[in-house]
Amino acid sequence: MNEDFDFDKLGGLIPAVVQDASGGDVLMVGFMNREALERSVTEGYVTFYSRTRNKLWTKGETSGNRLRIISASTDCDRDSLLLRVNVEGSGMVCHRGTRSCFTESVGDPVAQGLAESAARSGQ
């Protein structure tokens, strides 16, 4: 199966976006090499490749907050994955104890861009 994916663009890795299958929230993003993808497909739970530890890790293997794969889709370039999952355990996916890793706002880039544009044009 994973011979259909383009692992070459990012040095043997592809990003995998993890989305809650029931609510649609984006929970996290991780990277997979061929072995992580194969294990994920075979076992039915999300396994990533840790770039810092240089090894495979199955999400929730220590916390119990495992991510059971419901469906998987690829983008048009076949170099990224979208994994729709059911969260098992307490539901805290992020290592910081939150449901999603995407909890830190960077402000409102659209409003900031409009304000900067108005300032440049003297309005």
PADOGU-783229 format. One record per residue (C-alpha): residue number from 1; residue in one letter; x, y, z. Coordinates in Angstrom, 1 decimal, always signed. Layout:
residues N
+------+---------+--------+--------+--------+
: voza : drentor :      X :      Y :      Z :
+------+---------+--------+--------+--------+
:  NUM :       A :      X :      Y :      Z :
...
+------+---------+--------+--------+--------+
***
This chain:
residues 123
+------+---------+--------+--------+--------+
: voza : drentor :      X :      Y :      Z :
+------+---------+--------+--------+--------+
:    1 :       M :   +0.0 :   +0.0 :   +0.0 :
:    2 :       N :   +2.6 :   +2.6 :   +1.0 :
:    3 :       E :   +4.4 :   +2.3 :   -2.3 :
:    4 :       D :   +1.7 :   +4.6 :   -3.6 :
:    5 :       F :   +2.8 :   +7.5 :   -1.4 :
:    6 :       D :   +5.6 :  +10.1 :   -2.1 :
:    7 :       F :   +8.0 :   +9.7 :   +0.8 :
:    8 :       D :  +10.8 :  +11.4 :   -1.2 :
:    9 :       K :   +9.8 :  +15.0 :   -0.8 :
:   10 :       L :  +10.5 :  +15.1 :   +3.0 :
:   11 :       G :  +13.4 :  +12.7 :   +3.3 :
:   12 :       G :  +11.4 :   +9.6 :   +3.7 :
:   13 :       L :   +8.5 :  +11.1 :   +5.7 :
:   14 :       I :   +4.9 :  +12.2 :   +5.1 :
:   15 :       P :   +2.9 :  +14.4 :   +7.4 :
:   16 :       A :   -0.2 :  +12.9 :   +8.8 :
:   17 :       V :   -3.1 :  +15.1 :  +10.0 :
:   18 :       V :   -5.2 :  +13.5 :  +12.7 :
:   19 :       Q :   -8.8 :  +14.5 :  +12.8 :
:   20 :       D :  -11.6 :  +13.4 :  +15.2 :
:   21 :       A :  -14.0 :  +11.3 :  +13.1 :
:   22 :       S :  -17.0 :  +12.3 :  +15.1 :
:   23 :       G :  -16.6 :  +16.1 :  +15.6 :
:   24 :       G :  -14.1 :  +17.0 :  +12.8 :
:   25 :       D :  -11.6 :  +18.7 :  +15.2 :
:   26 :       V :   -8.0 :  +18.6 :  +14.1 :
:   27 :       L :   -6.2 :  +16.8 :  +17.0 :
:   28 :       M :   -2.6 :  +16.7 :  +16.0 :
:   29 :       V :   +0.0 :  +16.4 :  +13.1 :
:   30 :       G :   +2.7 :  +13.8 :  +13.1 :
:   31 :       F :   +5.1 :  +12.3 :  +10.6 :
:   32 :       M :   +5.2 :   +8.7 :   +9.2 :
:   33 :       N :   +7.8 :   +6.8 :   +7.4 :
:   34 :       R :   +6.9 :   +3.7 :   +5.4 :
:   35 :       E :   +7.2 :   +1.4 :   +8.5 :
:   36 :       A :   +4.9 :   +3.7 :  +10.6 :
:   37 :       L :   +2.3 :   +3.8 :   +7.8 :
:   38 :       E :   +2.4 :   +0.0 :   +7.4 :
:   39 :       R :   +2.1 :   -0.6 :  +11.2 :
:   40 :       S :   -0.8 :   +1.9 :  +11.4 :
:   41 :       V :   -2.7 :   +0.1 :   +8.6 :
:   42 :       T :   -1.9 :   -3.3 :   +9.9 :
:   43 :       E :   -2.8 :   -2.6 :  +13.6 :
:   44 :       G :   -5.5 :   +0.0 :  +13.1 :
:   45 :       Y :   -3.9 :   +2.5 :  +15.5 :
:   46 :       V :   -1.9 :   +5.6 :  +14.5 :
:   47 :       T :   +1.8 :   +5.1 :  +14.7 :
:   48 :       F :   +4.2 :   +7.9 :  +13.9 :
:   49 :       Y :   +7.9 :   +8.2 :  +13.3 :
:   50 :       S :   +9.6 :  +10.4 :  +16.0 :
:   51 :       R :  +12.0 :  +12.7 :  +14.3 :
:   52 :       T :  +13.7 :  +13.6 :  +17.7 :
:   53 :       R :  +14.0 :  +10.0 :  +18.9 :
:   54 :       N :  +14.5 :   +8.4 :  +15.5 :
:   55 :       K :  +12.0 :   +5.6 :  +16.2 :
:   56 :       L :   +8.4 :   +4.5 :  +15.8 :
:   57 :       W :   +5.9 :   +5.4 :  +18.5 :
:   58 :       T :   +2.2 :   +4.5 :  +18.6 :
:   59 :       K :   +0.1 :   +7.3 :  +19.9 :
:   60 :       G :   -1.2 :   +6.5 :  +23.4 :
:   61 :       E :   +1.2 :   +3.6 :  +24.1 :
:   62 :       T :   +1.9 :   +5.0 :  +27.5 :
:   63 :       S :   -1.0 :   +7.4 :  +28.2 :
:   64 :       G :   -3.8 :   +5.0 :  +26.9 :
:   65 :       N :   -5.2 :   +7.8 :  +24.7 :
:   66 :       R :   -4.9 :   +5.7 :  +21.5 :
:   67 :       L :   -6.1 :   +6.8 :  +18.1 :
:   68 :       R :   -8.1 :   +4.2 :  +16.3 :
:   69 :       I :   -8.2 :   +4.8 :  +12.6 :
:   70 :       I :  -11.6 :   +5.0 :  +11.0 :
:   71 :       S :  -10.5 :   +6.1 :   +7.6 :
:   72 :       A :   -7.5 :   +7.4 :   +5.8 :
:   73 :       S :   -7.2 :   +9.8 :   +2.8 :
:   74 :       T :   -4.4 :  +11.2 :   +0.8 :
:   75 :       D :   -4.0 :  +14.5 :   -0.9 :
:   76 :       C :   -3.7 :  +15.0 :   -4.7 :
:   77 :       D :   +0.1 :  +14.8 :   -4.6 :
:   78 :       R :   +0.0 :  +11.7 :   -2.4 :
:   79 :       D :   +2.5 :  +13.2 :   +0.0 :
:   80 :       S :   +0.3 :  +13.8 :   +3.0 :
:   81 :       L :   -2.3 :  +11.8 :   +4.9 :
:   82 :       L :   -5.6 :  +12.7 :   +6.6 :
:   83 :       L :   -6.4 :  +10.2 :   +9.3 :
:   84 :       R :   -9.9 :  +10.3 :  +10.8 :
:   85 :       V :   -9.8 :   +8.6 :  +14.2 :
:   86 :       N :  -11.8 :   +7.7 :  +17.3 :
:   87 :       V :   -9.9 :   +8.7 :  +20.4 :
:   88 :       E :   -9.7 :   +6.0 :  +23.1 :
:   89 :       G :   -8.9 :   +6.6 :  +26.7 :
:   90 :       S :   -9.5 :  +10.0 :  +28.5 :
:   91 :       G :   -9.5 :  +11.8 :  +25.2 :
:   92 :       M :   -6.4 :  +14.0 :  +26.0 :
:   93 :       V :   -4.4 :  +13.7 :  +22.8 :
:   94 :       C :   -1.8 :  +16.4 :  +23.4 :
:   95 :       H :   +1.1 :  +15.7 :  +25.7 :
:   96 :       R :   +0.1 :  +19.0 :  +27.4 :
:   97 :       G :   -3.1 :  +17.4 :  +28.6 :
:   98 :       T :   -5.5 :  +18.9 :  +26.1 :
:   99 :       R :   -7.8 :  +17.2 :  +23.6 :
:  100 :       S :   -6.0 :  +18.9 :  +20.6 :
:  101 :       C :   -2.5 :  +20.1 :  +20.1 :
:  102 :       F :   -3.9 :  +23.1 :  +18.3 :
:  103 :       T :   -4.8 :  +25.3 :  +21.3 :
:  104 :       E :   -2.5 :  +28.2 :  +21.0 :
:  105 :       S :   -3.8 :  +31.2 :  +19.0 :
:  106 :       V :   -1.4 :  +33.2 :  +16.8 :
:  107 :       G :   -3.9 :  +36.1 :  +16.7 :
:  108 :       D :   -6.1 :  +36.9 :  +13.8 :
:  109 :       P :   -3.8 :  +37.1 :  +10.8 :
:  110 :       V :   -6.6 :  +38.4 :   +8.5 :
:  111 :       A :   -7.4 :  +41.3 :  +10.8 :
:  112 :       Q :   -3.7 :  +42.0 :  +11.4 :
:  113 :       G :   -3.0 :  +41.9 :   +7.6 :
:  114 :       L :   -5.9 :  +44.3 :   +7.0 :
:  115 :       A :   -4.7 :  +46.7 :   +9.7 :
:  116 :       E :   -1.1 :  +46.6 :   +8.3 :
:  117 :       S :   -2.4 :  +47.3 :   +4.8 :
:  118 :       A :   -4.5 :  +50.2 :   +6.0 :
:  119 :       A :   -1.5 :  +51.6 :   +7.9 :
:  120 :       R :   +0.7 :  +51.4 :   +4.8 :
:  121 :       S :   -1.9 :  +53.2 :   +2.6 :
:  122 :       G :   -2.4 :  +55.9 :   +5.3 :
:  123 :       Q :   -6.0 :  +55.1 :   +6.2 :
+------+---------+--------+--------+--------+
***
